[in-house]
Amino acid sequence: MPIRLKKLIGTVLLVALVVIYALVASIVAVAQLSESSPLVHLLFFLLSGLLWVLPAMGIIKWLIIEPRPKG
């Protein structure tokens, strides 16, 4: 796969990941945390704010892997 195409795909995937993850985290927060204490809110947003890094690391790792030489 050409490196420019790989970078384009990776960029689109990262942007989509962040947007979808933010929407899902917000929906879960509104639906589940309406009656919770401020400490629960803090813990939820701290955890959900860090959790998106795991799939992003997988995408970035895929981006930096060198293509196998042909032949």
C-alpha positions as CSV (number, residue, x, y, z in Angstrom):
1,M,0.0,0.0,0.0
2,P,1.4,3.4,-0.9
3,I,2.5,5.4,2.2
4,R,0.4,8.4,1.2
5,L,-2.8,6.3,1.0
6,K,-1.9,4.6,4.3
7,K,-1.5,8.0,6.0
8,L,-4.8,9.2,4.6
9,I,-6.7,6.1,5.8
10,G,-5.0,6.4,9.2
11,T,-5.9,10.1,9.5
12,V,-9.6,9.4,8.6
13,L,-9.7,6.6,11.1
14,L,-8.3,8.7,13.9
15,V,-10.7,11.5,13.3
16,A,-13.6,9.1,13.1
17,L,-12.5,7.4,16.3
18,V,-12.3,10.6,18.2
19,V,-15.7,11.9,17.0
20,I,-17.5,8.6,17.5
21,Y,-15.9,8.0,20.9
22,A,-16.8,11.5,22.1
23,L,-20.4,11.1,21.1
24,V,-20.7,7.7,22.7
25,A,-19.0,8.9,25.9
26,S,-21.3,11.9,26.1
27,I,-24.4,9.8,25.5
28,V,-23.4,7.4,28.2
29,A,-22.7,10.3,30.6
30,V,-26.0,12.0,30.0
31,A,-27.9,8.7,30.3
32,Q,-26.2,7.2,33.3
33,L,-24.7,10.0,35.3
34,S,-27.6,12.4,35.7
35,E,-28.1,11.7,39.4
36,S,-24.4,10.9,40.3
37,S,-22.1,12.8,42.6
38,P,-19.4,15.1,41.3
39,L,-16.7,12.5,42.2
40,V,-18.4,9.9,39.9
41,H,-18.5,12.5,37.1
42,L,-14.8,13.2,37.6
43,L,-13.9,9.5,37.6
44,F,-16.0,8.8,34.5
45,F,-14.6,11.6,32.5
46,L,-11.1,10.9,33.6
47,L,-11.4,7.3,32.6
48,S,-13.2,7.9,29.4
49,G,-10.8,10.8,28.5
50,L,-7.9,8.4,28.7
51,L,-9.5,5.2,27.3
52,W,-9.7,6.5,23.7
53,V,-5.9,6.4,23.6
54,L,-5.8,2.6,23.4
55,P,-7.5,2.2,20.0
56,A,-5.6,5.3,18.7
57,M,-2.3,3.7,19.6
58,G,-3.3,0.7,17.5
59,I,-4.0,2.9,14.5
60,I,-0.8,4.8,15.0
61,K,1.2,1.6,15.4
62,W,-0.3,0.4,12.1
63,L,0.7,3.7,10.5
64,I,4.4,3.5,11.4
65,I,4.9,-0.2,10.5
66,E,7.2,-0.3,7.5
67,P,5.9,-2.1,4.4
68,R,7.5,-5.4,3.7
69,P,9.9,-5.3,0.8
70,K,8.8,-7.1,-2.3
71,G,10.8,-9.9,-3.7
